[in-house]
Amino acid sequence: MYAPDPDYSDAARKAKYQGSVILWLVVGADGRAHNLRVARSLGMGLDEKALEAVRQWRFQPATLNGQPVAVEINVEVSFRLY
């Protein structure tokens, strides 16, 4: 529903470093990300930038019998220089 792009770290931008960070998280019944952890690291400060961005994201919560429920998902956050 709401997913702003992550910022690039200065070190990664200077090195022209690109790639993806994979995060595991729980989308709560409130649509917010909880219990975030890095499943595949990229380094150069980009893991932290991915965590910061995803904490701001808002998701459509999953439902069970019409009621919102928490679910665990993985999310890929891509870092590309254009």
C-alpha positions as semicolon CSV with decimal commas, in nm:
position;residue;x (nm);y (nm);z (nm)
1;M;0,000;0,000;0,000
2;Y;0,288;0,235;0,080
3;A;0,650;0,154;-0,005
4;P;0,897;0,443;-0,037
5;D;1,230;0,359;-0,200
6;P;1,530;0,313;0,030
7;D;1,813;0,564;0,043
8;Y;2,157;0,468;-0,084
9;S;2,447;0,473;0,161
10;D;2,732;0,708;0,073
11;A;2,986;0,424;0,071
12;A;2,778;0,213;-0,169
13;R;2,709;0,508;-0,400
14;K;3,078;0,597;-0,412
15;A;3,171;0,234;-0,493
16;K;2,882;0,208;-0,745
17;Y;2,763;-0,099;-0,553
18;Q;2,432;-0,257;-0,651
19;G;2,227;-0,561;-0,550
20;S;1,941;-0,680;-0,333
21;V;1,884;-0,730;0,037
22;I;1,639;-1,004;0,139
23;L;1,446;-0,941;0,462
24;W;1,221;-1,169;0,665
25;L;0,946;-0,991;0,853
26;V;0,603;-1,031;1,006
27;V;0,323;-0,823;0,857
28;G;0,096;-0,758;1,152
29;A;-0,280;-0,730;1,149
30;D;-0,218;-0,352;1,149
31;G;-0,032;-0,373;0,814
32;R;0,300;-0,270;0,967
33;A;0,629;-0,462;0,948
34;H;0,743;-0,630;1,273
35;N;1,039;-0,853;1,372
36;L;1,253;-0,754;1,073
37;R;1,573;-0,949;1,013
38;V;1,820;-0,973;0,728
39;A;1,808;-1,306;0,543
40;R;2,062;-1,210;0,271
41;S;2,301;-0,927;0,338
42;L;2,447;-0,685;0,086
43;G;2,678;-0,484;0,313
44;M;2,820;-0,134;0,268
45;G;2,542;0,012;0,484
46;L;2,266;-0,104;0,249
47;D;2,124;-0,360;0,493
48;E;2,052;-0,082;0,740
49;K;1,902;0,139;0,467
50;A;1,673;-0,148;0,361
51;L;1,558;-0,201;0,721
52;E;1,489;0,173;0,763
53;A;1,281;0,183;0,444
54;V;1,076;-0,130;0,514
55;R;0,992;-0,008;0,865
56;Q;0,804;0,277;0,691
57;W;0,620;0,048;0,448
58;R;0,251;-0,029;0,497
59;F;0,107;-0,359;0,378
60;Q;-0,243;-0,490;0,311
61;P;-0,276;-0,740;0,597
62;A;-0,366;-1,102;0,523
63;T;-0,711;-1,213;0,633
64;L;-0,853;-1,531;0,778
65;N;-1,231;-1,561;0,795
66;G;-1,255;-1,191;0,718
67;Q;-1,028;-1,087;1,008
68;P;-0,677;-0,943;0,959
69;V;-0,400;-1,176;1,078
70;A;-0,021;-1,160;1,108
71;V;0,188;-1,349;0,849
72;E;0,560;-1,395;0,795
73;I;0,693;-1,299;0,452
74;N;1,022;-1,225;0,283
75;V;1,082;-0,902;0,095
76;E;1,348;-0,818;-0,161
77;V;1,478;-0,461;-0,147
78;S;1,674;-0,372;-0,461
79;F;1,945;-0,111;-0,484
80;R;2,022;0,008;-0,837
81;L;2,214;0,310;-0,962
82;Y;2,065;0,454;-1,281
